Amino acid sequence: LHKGTVSRIVSDVLTSLCNKRDEFIKWPRNVDETRGDFYRLNGFPNVLGAIDGTHVRIQAPSEDEASFVNRKGVHSVNVQAICDARDKTFLI
């Protein structure tokens, strides 16, 4: 693809994601309390959440099987989790 085409596609995708941000991104109701929780827990200032990801192993699907093979050659789905200092976990 031409650079201009890629640039336009990336721009369109980012615009679409930004338009949906309020639907999917939720901030804590009390930001100062959440910051304080992380600070009291480990002395981390100005932290609102922790994020991590992992691959969850699955059986090979019958459709589009190659799309579910990770870098180690294992069938998996990628999962992200976000939590606050009180262990409230939110999966993405």
Buried (B, 14 or more C-beta within 10 A) or exposed (E): EEEEEEEEEEEEEEEEEEEEEEEEEEEBEEEEEBBEBBBEEEEEEEBBBEEEEEBEEEEEEEEEEEEBEEEEEEBBEEEEEBBBBEEEEEEE
